[in-house]
Amino acid sequence: MASYILTLQLDPESMGFFNRLRRQYYPAHANEVAAHLSLFYRLPADEPGIIASLDTMPAQPSFVMQVNEVQRYTNGIAYTLMSEELQILHASLQSQWEQWLIPRDRQPLRPHITIMNQVTAFKAQQAHEVLKSVFLPFEVTATGIQLWRYLKGPWKLERTYGFFT
């Protein structure tokens, strides 16, 4: 079954920062997509209600999010983000799409951008120590939502729903 992935679009400067880190730390053989903040991991591409709700979504202003931590996982690293506006937006979409959501997409959103995955625990620990030693919280701006078609590896951008400034 064809599926969509929904991500949050960030300002170009922030995306450049996360993509540079992803190219540096993510194993090249597995790095098929750019850095991203996933909102929904698998939406049915054959469900017209998904597109209809995005097309009729009320105008959304851009908003600022706080990047608050470099988080280590067993086999990777991600930057975690905080934003009340993002949580409200996500919860609204969850309630509209509840009938189509997989269990993972029904969970509360824990916003993050993965820059390393599929490595040994030792490599993840080393990289985490380096990145944590220079980390200072910073802000990024959410500029829209992007709908991607999942192609069993790379993704194809279907549509961007930009926020206003």
C-alpha positions as CSV (number, residue, x, y, z in Angstrom):
1,M,0.0,0.0,0.0
2,A,1.3,3.4,-0.9
3,S,1.9,5.8,2.0
4,Y,2.7,9.4,2.8
5,I,5.0,10.8,5.4
6,L,4.3,14.3,6.8
7,T,7.2,16.4,8.0
8,L,7.6,19.9,9.4
9,Q,9.5,22.3,7.1
10,L,12.1,24.4,8.8
11,D,13.8,27.7,7.8
12,P,16.6,27.1,5.3
13,E,19.4,28.1,7.7
14,S,18.3,25.5,10.2
15,M,17.8,22.8,7.6
16,G,21.4,23.5,6.4
17,F,22.7,23.0,9.9
18,F,20.9,19.7,10.5
19,N,21.7,18.4,7.0
20,R,25.5,19.1,7.5
21,L,25.4,17.1,10.7
22,R,23.4,14.4,9.1
23,R,25.9,14.1,6.2
24,Q,28.8,14.0,8.8
25,Y,27.3,11.5,11.2
26,Y,24.7,9.4,9.4
27,P,26.1,6.3,7.7
28,A,26.3,7.2,4.0
29,H,24.9,3.9,2.7
30,A,21.7,4.4,4.8
31,N,21.3,8.2,4.4
32,E,18.6,8.3,1.7
33,V,16.7,11.4,2.9
34,A,17.5,14.8,4.2
35,A,17.2,15.8,7.8
36,H,13.6,16.1,8.8
37,L,11.1,16.3,11.7
38,S,8.5,13.7,11.2
39,L,4.9,14.5,12.2
40,F,3.3,11.3,10.9
41,Y,5.2,8.3,9.7
42,R,2.6,6.5,7.6
43,L,-0.5,8.0,6.2
44,P,-2.6,6.2,3.5
45,A,-1.8,7.7,0.2
46,D,-5.1,6.4,-1.2
47,E,-7.2,8.2,1.3
48,P,-8.6,11.5,-0.2
49,G,-9.5,12.8,3.3
50,I,-5.8,13.3,4.1
51,I,-5.2,15.7,1.2
52,A,-8.6,17.4,1.7
53,S,-7.9,18.2,5.3
54,L,-4.4,19.6,4.4
55,D,-5.9,21.6,1.5
56,T,-8.5,23.2,3.8
57,M,-6.3,23.6,6.8
58,P,-6.6,27.1,8.3
59,A,-3.8,29.5,7.5
60,Q,-1.0,28.8,10.0
61,P,1.6,31.4,11.0
62,S,5.3,30.4,11.2
63,F,6.4,29.7,14.7
64,V,9.6,29.4,16.7
65,M,10.7,26.2,18.3
66,Q,13.4,25.6,20.9
67,V,16.1,23.0,20.2
68,N,16.8,22.0,23.7
69,E,19.0,18.9,23.8
70,V,21.2,16.5,21.9
71,Q,19.6,13.1,22.8
72,R,21.5,9.8,22.6
73,Y,19.7,6.6,21.6
74,T,21.3,3.2,21.7
75,N,22.4,3.4,18.0
76,G,22.0,7.1,17.2
77,I,21.6,10.7,18.0
78,A,18.8,13.3,17.6
79,Y,18.2,16.9,18.5
80,T,15.0,17.3,20.5
81,L,12.7,20.3,20.0
82,M,10.0,21.9,22.1
83,S,7.0,24.0,20.9
84,E,3.5,24.3,22.2
85,E,2.3,25.5,18.8
86,L,3.7,22.3,17.2
87,Q,2.0,20.1,19.8
88,I,-1.3,21.9,19.2
89,L,-1.0,21.5,15.4
90,H,-0.1,17.8,15.7
91,A,-2.9,17.0,18.1
92,S,-5.4,18.7,15.7
93,L,-4.2,16.6,12.8
94,Q,-4.3,13.5,14.9
95,S,-7.9,14.0,15.8
96,Q,-8.9,14.6,12.2
97,W,-7.0,11.5,11.0
98,E,-7.6,9.2,13.9
99,Q,-9.3,6.5,11.8
100,W,-6.3,6.2,9.5
101,L,-3.4,6.4,12.0
102,I,-1.0,3.5,12.7
103,P,-0.2,3.0,16.4
104,R,3.1,5.0,16.2
105,D,1.2,8.0,14.8
106,R,-1.4,7.8,17.6
107,Q,1.3,8.5,20.2
108,P,2.1,11.9,21.6
109,L,4.6,13.8,19.4
110,R,8.1,13.8,20.7
111,P,9.7,16.2,18.1
112,H,13.3,15.4,17.1
113,I,15.6,15.5,14.1
114,T,17.8,12.4,13.8
115,I,21.3,13.1,12.6
116,M,22.8,9.6,13.3
117,N,21.2,6.2,13.3
118,Q,22.1,2.6,12.5
119,V,25.5,2.8,14.1
120,T,27.1,0.9,17.0
121,A,26.4,2.0,20.5
122,F,30.1,3.0,20.8
123,K,30.0,5.3,17.8
124,A,26.8,6.9,19.0
125,Q,28.3,7.5,22.5
126,Q,31.5,9.1,20.9
127,A,29.5,11.4,18.7
128,H,27.1,12.3,21.5
129,E,30.0,13.3,23.7
130,V,31.4,15.6,21.0
131,L,28.1,17.2,20.1
132,K,26.9,17.6,23.7
133,S,30.2,19.3,24.7
134,V,29.5,22.2,22.3
135,F,25.7,22.3,22.5
136,L,23.9,25.4,23.4
137,P,20.1,25.6,23.1
138,F,18.9,27.5,20.0
139,E,15.8,28.4,18.1
140,V,14.6,27.3,14.7
141,T,11.5,28.4,12.8
142,A,8.7,26.2,11.4
143,T,7.8,27.5,8.0
144,G,5.4,24.8,6.7
145,I,4.4,21.2,6.4
146,Q,5.7,18.9,3.7
147,L,3.9,15.8,2.4
148,W,6.1,13.1,1.0
149,R,5.4,9.9,-0.9
150,Y,7.3,7.0,0.6
151,L,9.2,5.1,-2.1
152,K,10.7,2.2,0.0
153,G,13.9,4.2,0.5
154,P,14.0,7.7,-0.9
155,W,11.0,10.0,-0.6
156,K,9.3,12.2,-3.2
157,L,8.0,15.6,-2.2
158,E,4.3,15.8,-3.2
159,R,3.4,19.1,-1.7
160,T,4.4,21.9,0.6
161,Y,1.9,23.7,2.7
162,G,3.7,26.9,3.7
163,F,3.0,28.9,6.8
164,F,2.7,32.7,6.6
165,T,5.1,35.1,8.3
